[in-house]
Amino acid sequence: MPEYSTKSFVSHAKDATWTEGLRSYFRYRDLGAKEATGGDVLVHMLQATKACEGPMGYHSHTLDFQLSIMLKGWAQIELEDIGEFRVEAGDAWYQPSGIKHEVLEYSDDFEVIEITLPADFPTHEESR
């Protein structure tokens, strides 16, 4: 088992640092797992900064694990293996490495926590 930080930490919302990331219409907040695990795990929040202007583009990621938990709002998503579905606050979805997917729509108050292993991974644009 890998050795991780032996120091506890707390990530307070009032002290949050939001950054730009993969998608220009979201902002991102790292919750501290990346540093604590030496890059093995990413736990971050994504929050909509702009109204949805249509589908995000069909794509995939190469990674070991990805789980998303909807905190606020809703999203309409398509995964190539199960098709289109809607998630709302409290819902979660897992997608395996390489699965082609797309966020088709999202609410203005869209907020999600995403957990990935590893923290850094490539994204590939895909065709239908």
C-alpha positions as CSV (number, residue, x, y, z in Angstrom):
1,M,0.0,0.0,0.0
2,P,1.3,3.5,-0.9
3,E,2.5,5.7,1.9
4,Y,0.4,8.9,2.1
5,S,0.6,12.1,4.2
6,T,0.4,11.4,7.9
7,K,-0.9,14.9,8.6
8,S,-4.6,15.5,8.7
9,F,-6.1,18.5,6.9
10,V,-9.4,20.4,6.5
11,S,-10.5,22.2,3.4
12,H,-12.9,25.0,4.5
13,A,-15.3,26.4,1.9
14,K,-14.8,30.0,3.2
15,D,-11.1,29.7,2.4
16,A,-11.5,27.9,-0.9
17,T,-9.3,28.7,-3.9
18,W,-11.1,28.2,-7.2
19,T,-9.1,27.8,-10.4
20,E,-9.7,27.3,-14.1
21,G,-9.4,23.8,-15.4
22,L,-10.3,21.6,-18.3
23,R,-13.6,23.3,-19.1
24,S,-13.8,27.1,-19.4
25,Y,-17.4,27.2,-18.1
26,F,-16.6,25.5,-14.8
27,R,-14.3,26.5,-11.9
28,Y,-12.5,23.9,-9.9
29,R,-11.6,23.5,-6.2
30,D,-9.0,20.9,-5.2
31,L,-10.1,19.5,-1.8
32,G,-6.5,18.4,-0.8
33,A,-6.3,14.7,-1.6
34,K,-3.9,15.3,-4.5
35,E,-1.2,16.7,-2.3
36,A,-2.0,14.2,0.6
37,T,-1.6,11.2,-1.8
38,G,1.3,12.5,-3.9
39,G,-0.9,12.7,-7.0
40,D,-2.5,9.3,-6.6
41,V,-6.0,10.6,-5.9
42,L,-7.9,13.8,-6.9
43,V,-11.0,14.9,-5.1
44,H,-12.2,18.2,-6.4
45,M,-15.4,20.2,-6.8
46,L,-16.6,21.5,-10.2
47,Q,-19.0,24.5,-10.2
48,A,-20.8,26.0,-13.2
49,T,-19.6,29.6,-14.0
50,K,-21.6,30.0,-17.2
51,A,-25.0,28.9,-18.4
52,C,-24.9,25.7,-20.5
53,E,-24.6,26.5,-24.2
54,G,-25.0,22.9,-25.4
55,P,-23.2,19.6,-25.3
56,M,-19.6,19.7,-24.1
57,G,-18.2,17.3,-26.7
58,Y,-17.9,13.6,-26.8
59,H,-14.7,12.5,-25.0
60,S,-13.0,9.9,-22.8
61,H,-10.4,9.8,-20.1
62,T,-7.6,7.3,-19.5
63,L,-7.5,6.7,-15.7
64,D,-8.0,4.0,-13.1
65,F,-11.1,5.3,-11.4
66,Q,-13.7,8.1,-11.8
67,L,-16.7,8.7,-9.6
68,S,-18.9,11.8,-9.6
69,I,-21.4,13.0,-6.9
70,M,-23.9,15.7,-7.8
71,L,-24.1,18.2,-4.9
72,K,-26.5,20.8,-6.5
73,G,-28.5,21.2,-9.6
74,W,-28.7,18.6,-12.3
75,A,-27.0,17.3,-15.5
76,Q,-28.1,15.3,-18.5
77,I,-25.2,12.9,-19.4
78,E,-24.6,10.2,-22.0
79,L,-22.3,7.3,-21.4
80,E,-21.6,5.0,-24.4
81,D,-22.4,1.8,-22.5
82,I,-25.7,2.9,-20.8
83,G,-27.0,5.8,-22.8
84,E,-28.5,9.1,-21.7
85,F,-29.5,9.8,-18.1
86,R,-30.2,12.6,-15.7
87,V,-28.5,13.1,-12.4
88,E,-29.7,15.4,-9.6
89,A,-28.4,16.5,-6.2
90,G,-27.5,13.4,-4.2
91,D,-27.0,11.2,-7.3
92,A,-23.6,9.6,-8.2
93,W,-22.2,7.9,-11.3
94,Y,-19.1,5.8,-12.0
95,Q,-17.5,5.6,-15.4
96,P,-14.7,3.3,-16.3
97,S,-11.5,4.3,-18.1
98,G,-11.9,4.9,-21.8
99,I,-15.7,5.1,-21.7
100,K,-16.9,7.7,-24.2
101,H,-19.2,10.3,-22.6
102,E,-20.6,13.7,-22.8
103,V,-22.4,16.2,-20.6
104,L,-25.4,17.3,-22.7
105,E,-26.9,19.9,-20.5
106,Y,-26.5,21.2,-16.9
107,S,-28.3,23.6,-14.6
108,D,-27.0,27.0,-13.7
109,D,-26.4,25.8,-10.1
110,F,-24.5,22.7,-11.3
111,E,-22.0,21.6,-8.6
112,V,-20.3,18.2,-8.4
113,I,-17.5,16.4,-6.5
114,E,-15.3,14.2,-8.7
115,I,-12.9,11.6,-7.4
116,T,-10.3,10.3,-9.8
117,L,-7.3,8.0,-9.6
118,P,-4.7,9.2,-10.5
119,A,-5.1,12.9,-10.0
120,D,-3.7,13.8,-13.4
121,F,-5.0,11.9,-16.5
122,P,-5.4,12.5,-20.2
123,T,-8.6,13.5,-21.9
124,H,-9.3,12.4,-25.5
125,E,-11.7,14.0,-27.9
126,E,-13.9,11.3,-29.5
127,S,-16.2,10.9,-32.4
128,R,-19.6,9.3,-32.3
